């Protein structure tokens, strides 16, 4: 098998173990045996165009990530704008912010089954599987790489020191305590000795008698701690999540992802299964109590990371406001433009939390296994009566003359008195790193068409902030663009803008 960038003449060979690096925005051609090309089609899905049985054309668009084929070839796809690391950073950021939200439904989502035979009340959900896959990946960024946490636990597991009693011959005695001395006073504990042994100081003190054995204390290290039980329960629950997805795929669900999910389940199960086979777990029992107050779980390396992953796995990974279609585009096709759109909403939530304080409520969609059923927009509320809505729909009302078509901005910031500001994500930049004028023109349409809107802003992955204010120079009525990137300092302009919009 071989591949090349379309419209070039140079072909590159592909063999098992190959890992070609492809730019998502370019078109790529592959030639080879039909069966080998089938293995690529199985994992890239809609990105593939089968020209002939032996000729395949791939166009990834905004998709990034690793596509592992059953032929042993891994396609490493990255965007010319951003690397896969940016996708991972945004996903980790979204999950982290979600974990801190006071979700209004499914309040028991953080419960971890205590015993091996118990199952969670509801399926863990596809988002839980995706989060687990994310932290198991070989290139997961620290400190979100689960392997690092597990290696720290297995290398130096938490132990509880306990005292046991053992009866040993006198010449092997090393420790004496009150129990040891008390045992020497019992009838028959001492026997008469002769010769050189009788001249020993202890024998002389005991009138020519010595004990034949000693009941001495021994300090042992016990691995069967609540903290180790928690880690073991986390691994068992992770395996159940993998088994849930594998079982559903085997029944024909998510057939368009069958090859990729089957492959993912295999390598994920191998990792988790390998950790569960470690001899440490031979001495660790079932979890019967959550050690959430344990200083080991809260502060010790490895354990604190497993606890953090547990919280995110059970809460945040089920809280993403995604439809079935969004789930595929974001989590399977790893569409970086869709990821950016979702991340910008949670970046707004995070910055508003810094400005307004912790939110009082987060209303999310109704959960289902492969993705939430979107019956209403995801919305976060603050005590100040401010609200941030995700993908809120403003239906067209031609009869009122206000606007004529349905509009759905990515973020709607509602202020008291039912006035709002619209912020829309655009994963586009000019060659100079600035926004596109056409995107700002759309903000004029949002501001003018939505009756409650007082300003409208583009959020884009560039470098320049621009505001087109009203004649009086005020923010109300303005349109503009604010840069927003998942990196240190990348949200500074947004924070300043939101402070003005909420009057902080």
Phi, psi and omega per residue, in radians:
X1 nan 2.597 -3.134
X2 -2.554 2.847 -3.140
X3 -2.546 2.842 3.081
X4 -2.770 2.789 2.979
X5 -1.290 2.405 -3.091
X6 -1.037 2.503 3.129
X7 1.285 0.197 2.979
X8 -1.933 2.900 -3.071
X9 -1.829 -0.240 -3.036
X10 -1.532 2.137 3.086
X11 -1.710 2.553 3.125
X12 -2.064 2.359 -3.103
X13 -1.280 2.648 3.082
X14 -2.246 2.196 3.083
X15 -2.323 2.856 3.092
X16 -0.921 2.293 -3.075
X17 1.731 -0.206 3.136
X18 -1.186 2.632 -3.140
X19 -2.476 1.254 -3.131
X20 -1.151 2.495 3.125
X21 -1.803 2.048 -3.012
X22 -2.035 2.431 3.056
X23 -1.457 2.210 -3.006
X24 -1.090 -0.605 -3.046
X25 -1.352 -0.146 3.141
X26 -1.718 2.847 3.108
X27 -1.773 2.367 -3.056
X28 -2.159 2.514 3.134
X29 -2.047 2.413 3.131
X30 -2.188 2.474 3.067
X31 -2.285 2.513 3.119
X32 2.884 -2.947 3.114
X33 -1.103 2.428 -3.123
X34 -0.929 -0.688 -3.130
X35 -1.117 -0.680 3.125
X36 -1.176 -0.686 3.098
X37 -1.191 -0.556 3.086
X38 -1.027 -0.657 -3.115
X39 -1.144 -0.500 3.086
X40 -1.327 -0.785 3.131
X41 -1.016 -0.664 -3.106
X42 -1.036 -0.591 -3.044
X43 -1.748 -0.395 -3.117
X44 -1.694 -0.254 3.033
X45 1.049 -2.148 -3.025
X46 -1.172 -0.200 3.120
X47 -1.282 -0.220 -3.057
X48 -1.702 2.441 3.026
X49 -2.219 1.962 -3.082
X50 -1.443 1.771 -3.122
X51 -1.266 -0.892 3.038
X52 -2.443 2.947 3.106
X53 -0.952 -0.489 -3.099
X54 -1.881 0.136 -3.073
X55 -2.362 2.224 -3.066
X56 -2.247 2.452 3.094
X57 -2.101 2.296 -3.086
X58 -2.070 2.263 3.049
X59 -2.304 1.943 -2.999
X60 -1.601 -0.363 -3.118
X61 1.141 -2.047 -3.134
X62 -1.722 0.115 -3.106
X63 -1.303 2.429 3.079
X64 -2.368 2.823 3.055
X65 2.248 -3.001 -3.140
X66 -1.782 2.276 3.106
X67 -2.052 1.808 -3.083
X68 -1.576 2.173 3.141
X69 -1.747 2.774 3.102
X70 -1.257 -0.195 3.097
X71 -1.463 0.054 3.113
X72 1.507 0.160 3.140
X73 -1.858 2.338 3.122
X74 -2.000 2.127 3.081
X75 -1.568 2.131 3.120
X76 -1.795 1.813 -3.023
X77 -1.836 2.243 3.099
X78 -2.316 2.753 3.138
X79 -1.521 2.552 3.054
X80 -1.175 -0.336 3.124
X81 -1.538 -0.887 -3.072
X82 -2.362 2.690 3.088
X83 -1.489 2.937 3.066
X84 -1.055 -0.486 3.119
X85 -1.055 -0.578 3.078
X86 -1.157 -0.701 3.081
X87 -1.037 -0.839 -3.117
X88 -1.098 -0.685 -3.141
X89 -1.135 -0.710 3.124
X90 -1.183 -0.731 3.129
X91 -1.102 -0.760 3.120
X92 -1.106 -0.652 3.124
X93 -1.143 -0.790 3.129
X94 -1.057 -0.810 -3.119
X95 -1.099 -0.715 -3.140
X96 -1.119 -0.762 3.140
X97 -1.163 -0.729 3.115
X98 -1.019 -0.668 -3.068
X99 -1.110 -0.413 -3.114
X100 -1.635 -0.049 -3.086
X101 -1.435 2.477 3.096
X102 -1.418 1.406 -3.065
X103 -1.068 2.410 -3.060
X104 -1.470 -0.261 -3.118
X105 -2.204 2.843 3.097
X106 0.956 0.912 -3.042
X107 -1.121 -0.335 -3.110
X108 -1.611 0.241 -3.042
X109 -1.107 -0.330 -3.103
X110 -1.483 -0.006 -3.085
X111 -1.263 2.370 3.082
X112 -1.869 2.222 3.121
X113 -0.925 2.312 -3.046
X114 -1.367 -0.636 -3.044
X115 -2.030 2.723 -3.066
X116 -1.043 -0.572 -3.055
X117 -1.453 -0.199 -3.104
X118 -1.481 2.630 3.075
X119 -2.060 2.717 3.076
X120 -1.131 2.741 -3.117
X121 -1.056 -0.633 -3.126
X122 -2.256 2.766 3.068
X123 -0.980 2.543 -3.081
X124 -1.068 -0.467 3.124
X125 1.670 2.634 -3.102
X126 -1.113 -0.599 3.135
X127 -1.114 -0.592 3.074
X128 -1.109 -0.724 3.095
X129 -1.076 -0.760 -3.124
X130 -1.123 -0.722 3.122
X131 -1.139 -0.721 3.108
X132 -1.073 -0.758 3.113
X133 -1.079 -0.654 -3.128
X134 -1.087 -0.795 -3.070
X135 -1.407 -0.225 3.085
X136 -1.563 -0.258 -3.055
X137 -1.066 2.564 -3.097
X138 -1.126 -0.470 -3.113
X139 -1.851 0.305 3.100
X140 -1.052 2.398 -3.096
X141 -1.307 2.535 3.029
X142 -1.293 2.532 0.126
X143 -1.654 0.420 -3.058
X144 -1.616 0.095 -3.124
X145 -1.471 1.992 -3.066
X146 -1.104 -0.594 -3.116
X147 -1.036 -0.658 3.121
X148 -1.091 -0.757 3.139
X149 -1.138 -0.778 -3.108
X150 -1.170 -0.660 3.103
X151 -1.102 -0.652 3.113
X152 -1.152 -0.698 3.133
X153 -1.168 -0.831 -3.068
X154 -1.242 -0.495 3.128
X155 -1.280 -0.640 -3.111
X156 -2.494 1.274 -3.101
X157 -1.186 2.630 3.104
X158 -1.197 2.324 -3.128
X159 -2.166 2.589 3.043
X160 -1.912 2.210 3.140
X161 -1.393 2.248 3.139
X162 -2.313 2.709 3.126
X163 -1.827 2.233 3.066
X164 -2.058 2.822 3.063
X165 -1.843 2.505 3.048
X166 -2.497 2.496 3.094
X167 -1.738 2.117 -3.070
X168 -2.260 2.730 3.031
X169 -1.000 2.696 -3.070
X170 -0.978 -0.705 -3.084
X171 -1.245 -0.161 3.100
X172 -1.824 0.057 3.136
X173 -1.209 2.346 -3.121
X174 -2.217 -0.490 -3.025
X175 -2.279 2.427 3.128
X176 -2.252 2.316 3.043
X177 -2.345 -2.985 -3.082
X178 -1.073 -0.644 -3.137
X179 -1.157 -0.666 3.119
X180 -1.084 -0.804 -3.124
X181 -1.173 -0.668 3.127
X182 -1.115 -0.632 -3.135
X183 -1.145 -0.487 -3.141
X184 -1.240 -0.302 -3.127
X185 -1.511 -0.105 -3.107
X186 -1.350 2.586 3.115
X187 -0.987 2.368 3.100
X188 1.450 -0.040 -3.114
X189 -1.275 -0.430 -3.101
X190 -1.977 2.567 3.097
X191 -2.265 2.538 3.137
X192 -1.176 2.496 3.124
X193 -2.216 2.764 -3.108
X194 -2.324 3.031 3.057
X195 1.186 -2.538 -3.074
X196 -1.084 -0.592 -3.135
X197 -1.066 -0.609 -3.108
X198 -1.183 -0.336 -3.129
X199 -1.513 -0.060 3.094
X200 -1.094 2.500 -3.122
X201 -0.917 -0.749 -3.108
X202 -1.145 -0.694 3.126
X203 -1.142 -0.713 3.111
X204 -1.121 -0.668 3.133
X205 -1.167 -0.461 -3.116
X206 -1.795 0.444 3.055
X207 1.017 0.816 3.095
X208 1.355 0.371 3.128
X209 -2.146 2.651 3.060
X210 -2.510 2.617 3.018
X211 -1.343 2.552 3.074
X212 -1.426 -0.437 3.129
X213 -2.400 2.838 3.074
X214 -2.206 2.388 3.023
X215 -1.651 1.690 -3.002
X216 -1.967 2.722 3.090
X217 -1.383 2.656 3.068
X218 -2.455 2.242 3.108
X219 -1.530 2.216 3.136
X220 -2.164 2.714 3.103
X221 -1.753 2.113 -3.082
X222 -1.798 2.130 3.129
X223 -1.479 -0.189 -3.082
X224 -1.429 1.211 -3.139
X225 -1.830 2.822 3.102
X226 -1.059 -0.633 -3.119
X227 -1.129 -0.759 3.113
X228 -1.220 -0.601 3.069
X229 -1.099 -0.647 3.125
X230 -1.118 -0.805 -3.139
X231 -1.086 -0.749 3.118
X232 -1.101 -0.740 3.115
X233 -1.110 -0.638 3.092
X234 -1.084 -0.761 3.130
X235 -1.151 -0.713 3.110
X236 -1.126 -0.695 3.106
X237 -1.165 -0.659 3.086
X238 -1.060 -0.724 3.111
X239 -1.125 -0.641 3.112
X240 -1.131 -0.666 3.095
X241 -1.073 -0.781 3.119
X242 -1.099 -0.773 -3.139
X243 -1.111 -0.615 3.135
X244 -1.093 -0.814 3.140
X245 -1.165 -0.763 -3.132
X246 -1.056 -0.723 -3.140
X247 -1.158 -0.718 3.141
X248 -1.165 -0.690 3.104
X249 -1.137 -0.686 3.128
X250 -1.102 -0.499 3.124
X251 -1.445 -0.067 3.090
X252 1.819 -0.010 3.103
X253 -1.290 2.658 3.132
X254 0.866 0.844 -3.046
X255 -1.081 -0.491 -3.127
X256 -1.241 -0.208 3.105
X257 -1.975 0.191 -2.977
X258 -0.932 -0.920 -3.054
X259 -1.114 -0.771 -3.085
X260 -1.205 -0.770 -3.118
X261 -1.185 -0.626 3.086
X262 -1.088 -0.753 3.106
X263 -1.139 -0.750 -3.136
X264 -1.105 -0.752 3.137
X265 -1.058 -0.626 -3.096
X266 -1.143 -0.897 -3.085
X267 -1.286 -0.556 3.091
X268 -1.164 -0.748 3.140
X269 -1.157 -0.607 3.110
X270 -1.110 -0.714 3.118
X271 -1.145 -0.924 -3.104
X272 -1.112 -0.721 3.126
X273 -1.097 -0.642 3.101
X274 -1.098 -0.721 3.108
X275 -1.175 -0.644 -3.134
X276 -1.218 -0.336 3.129
X277 -1.486 -0.032 3.136
X278 -1.100 2.414 -3.082
X279 -1.071 -0.313 3.137
X280 -0.996 -0.597 -3.038
X281 -1.320 -0.194 3.079
X282 -1.097 -0.438 -3.103
X283 -1.859 0.185 -3.075
X284 -2.014 2.272 -3.095
X285 -1.590 -2.935 -3.141
X286 -1.373 2.626 3.125
X287 -1.310 2.214 3.118
X288 -2.119 -0.124 -3.111
X289 -2.698 2.323 3.137
X290 -1.351 2.136 -3.108
X291 -1.540 0.872 -3.026
X292 -1.183 -0.443 3.137
X293 -1.538 -0.014 -3.093
X294 -1.166 2.280 3.076
X295 -1.165 -0.470 3.078
X296 -1.137 -0.807 -3.136
X297 -1.159 -0.548 -3.057
X298 -1.520 -0.441 -2.989
X299 -2.224 -0.422 -3.013
X300 -1.412 2.397 -3.123
X301 -1.010 2.433 -3.110
X302 1.597 -1.037 -3.122
X303 -1.151 -0.773 -3.137
X304 -1.124 -0.575 3.126
X305 -1.240 -0.690 3.086
X306 -1.101 -0.723 3.097
X307 -1.082 -0.746 3.119
X308 -1.100 -0.741 3.117
X309 -1.134 -0.655 3.105
X310 -1.050 -0.814 -3.123
X311 -1.093 -0.786 -3.137
X312 -1.172 -0.705 -3.106
X313 -1.085 -0.737 -3.039
X314 -1.527 -0.377 -3.110
X315 -1.943 -1.212 -2.972
X316 -1.130 -0.644 -3.059
X317 -1.177 -0.249 3.092
X318 -1.810 0.047 -2.998
X319 -1.805 -0.040 -3.086
X320 -1.177 2.285 -3.090
X321 -1.434 1.259 -3.042
X322 -2.072 2.485 2.975
X323 -1.460 3.035 3.100
X324 -1.017 -0.751 -3.130
X325 -1.143 -0.735 3.115
X326 -1.099 -0.653 -3.136
X327 -1.008 -0.794 3.138
X328 -1.159 -0.838 -3.079
X329 -1.081 -0.706 -3.057
X330 -1.448 -0.908 -2.918
X331 -1.613 -0.447 3.129
X332 -1.797 -0.921 3.090
X333 -1.275 -0.208 -3.122
X334 0.862 0.912 -3.137
X335 -1.289 1.942 -3.022
X336 -1.228 -0.459 3.091
X337 -1.216 -0.713 3.083
X338 -1.166 -0.685 3.102
X339 -1.080 -0.721 -3.137
X340 -1.107 -0.722 3.127
X341 -1.050 -0.820 3.140
X342 -1.150 -0.752 -3.107
X343 -1.091 -0.662 -3.123
X344 -1.060 -0.626 3.111
X345 -1.095 -0.841 -3.100
X346 -1.270 -0.423 2.998
X347 -1.158 -0.694 3.066
X348 -1.086 -0.776 3.120
X349 -1.047 -0.773 -3.118
X350 -1.113 -0.742 -3.132
X351 -1.231 -0.666 3.077
X352 -1.114 -0.600 3.092
X353 -1.132 -0.667 3.071
X354 -1.123 -0.610 -3.067
X355 -1.467 -0.799 -3.005
X356 -1.739 -0.198 -3.063
X357 1.676 3.135 -3.087
X358 -1.061 2.458 3.078
X359 -1.247 2.748 -3.136
X360 -1.646 -0.377 -3.060
X361 -2.804 2.542 3.015
X362 -2.286 2.028 -3.120
X363 -1.706 2.140 -3.085
X364 -2.056 3.100 -3.106
X365 -1.342 2.891 3.099
X366 -1.273 2.174 -3.036
X367 -1.316 2.530 2.954
X368 -2.425 2.928 -2.993
X369 -1.117 -0.907 -3.037
X370 -1.471 -0.095 3.122
X371 2.771 2.609 -3.102
X372 -1.088 2.622 2.982
X373 -1.485 1.981 -3.024
X374 -1.399 1.751 3.097
X375 -1.819 -0.275 3.076
X376 -2.775 2.833 -3.138
X377 -1.257 2.604 3.029
X378 -1.182 2.307 -3.083
X379 -2.470 2.359 3.090
X380 -1.997 2.380 -3.061
X381 -2.140 2.576 3.135
X382 -2.075 2.789 3.135
X383 -1.036 -0.454 -3.125
X384 -1.307 0.048 -3.112
X385 1.347 0.177 3.002
X386 -1.416 2.607 3.136
X387 -2.435 2.555 3.054
X388 -2.142 2.039 -3.096
X389 -1.873 2.516 3.126
X390 -1.821 2.165 3.079
X391 0.939 0.737 3.090
X392 -1.214 2.382 -3.102
X393 -1.660 2.289 3.026
X394 -1.923 1.775 -3.050
X395 -1.197 2.640 3.111
X396 -1.218 2.490 3.124
X397 -2.400 1.365 -3.049
X398 -1.120 -0.516 -3.097
X399 -1.164 -0.491 -3.107
X400 -1.453 -0.276 -3.131
X401 1.347 0.072 -3.108
X402 -1.390 -0.775 3.043
X403 -2.834 2.855 -2.939
X404 -2.065 -0.012 -3.106
X405 -2.504 2.755 3.137
X406 -1.242 2.337 3.137
X407 -2.166 2.515 -3.123
X408 -2.515 1.439 3.087
X409 -1.168 2.711 -3.101
X410 -1.141 -0.759 -3.106
X411 -2.294 2.301 3.029
X412 -2.109 2.038 3.109
X413 -1.685 1.908 -3.128
X414 -1.623 2.299 3.079
X415 -1.856 2.909 3.056
X416 -0.944 2.673 -3.132
X417 1.284 0.377 2.999
X418 1.042 0.621 2.984
X419 -1.874 2.591 -3.037
X420 -2.421 2.834 3.001
X421 -2.132 2.427 -3.072
X422 -1.857 2.318 3.065
X423 -2.255 2.231 -3.050
X424 -2.191 2.294 -3.101
X425 -1.491 2.373 3.066
X426 -2.348 1.989 3.136
X427 -1.474 1.106 -3.096
X428 -2.487 2.486 3.042
X429 -2.489 2.673 3.048
X430 -1.366 3.042 3.133
X431 -1.059 -0.479 3.129
X432 -1.567 0.085 3.117
X433 1.500 0.221 -3.138
X434 -1.765 3.075 3.111
X435 -1.314 2.906 3.071
X436 -1.659 2.370 -3.115
X437 -1.034 -0.595 -3.127
X438 -1.093 -0.562 3.135
X439 -1.238 -0.645 3.078
X440 -1.195 -0.612 3.091
X441 -1.055 -0.627 3.105
X442 -1.146 -0.526 3.106
X443 -1.136 -0.592 3.034
X444 -1.051 -0.709 3.141
X445 -1.134 -0.741 3.100
X446 -1.050 -0.865 -3.070
X447 -1.104 -0.704 -3.072
X448 -1.388 -0.527 -3.026
X449 -1.524 -0.520 -3.124
X450 -1.622 1.996 -2.991
X451 -1.011 -0.633 -3.080
X452 -1.469 -0.163 -3.035
X453 -1.283 2.310 3.121
X454 -1.901 -0.280 3.023
X455 -2.822 2.855 -3.110
X456 -2.544 2.383 -2.984
X457 -2.415 2.459 2.995
X458 -1.549 2.320 2.948
X459 -1.863 2.159 -3.023
X460 -2.506 2.769 -3.055
X461 -1.499 0.889 -3.105
X462 -2.001 -2.586 -3.007
X463 -2.258 -0.276 -2.981
X464 -1.929 2.371 3.015
X465 -1.672 2.400 3.139
X466 -2.479 2.313 3.091
X467 -2.219 2.304 3.029
X468 -1.915 1.672 -3.016
X469 -1.446 2.908 3.044
X470 -1.283 3.052 -3.047
X471 -1.064 -0.515 3.139
X472 -1.478 0.018 3.087
X473 1.398 0.127 -3.111
X474 -1.504 2.796 3.122
X475 -1.233 -0.583 -3.134
X476 -1.114 2.140 -3.113
X477 1.655 -0.114 -3.084
X478 -1.359 2.804 2.923
X479 -2.279 2.801 -3.137
X480 3.086 -2.898 -3.109
X481 -2.460 2.412 3.101
X482 -2.220 2.291 3.113
X483 -1.244 2.593 -3.119
X484 -2.689 2.023 -3.085
X485 -2.400 2.592 -3.141
X486 -1.451 1.232 -3.110
X487 -2.721 2.861 3.128
X488 -0.949 2.226 -3.125
X489 1.419 -0.049 -3.066
X490 -1.283 -0.166 3.134
X491 -1.989 0.165 -3.065
X492 -1.078 -0.797 -3.122
X493 -1.133 -0.687 3.112
X494 -1.109 -0.734 -3.128
X495 -1.056 -0.767 3.127
X496 -1.112 -0.702 3.130
X497 -1.138 -0.821 -3.110
X498 -1.116 -0.619 3.085
X499 -1.035 -0.694 3.097
X500 -1.222 -0.706 -3.071
X501 -1.153 -0.612 -3.134
X502 -1.633 0.008 3.090
X503 1.311 0.407 -3.122
X504 -1.345 nan nan
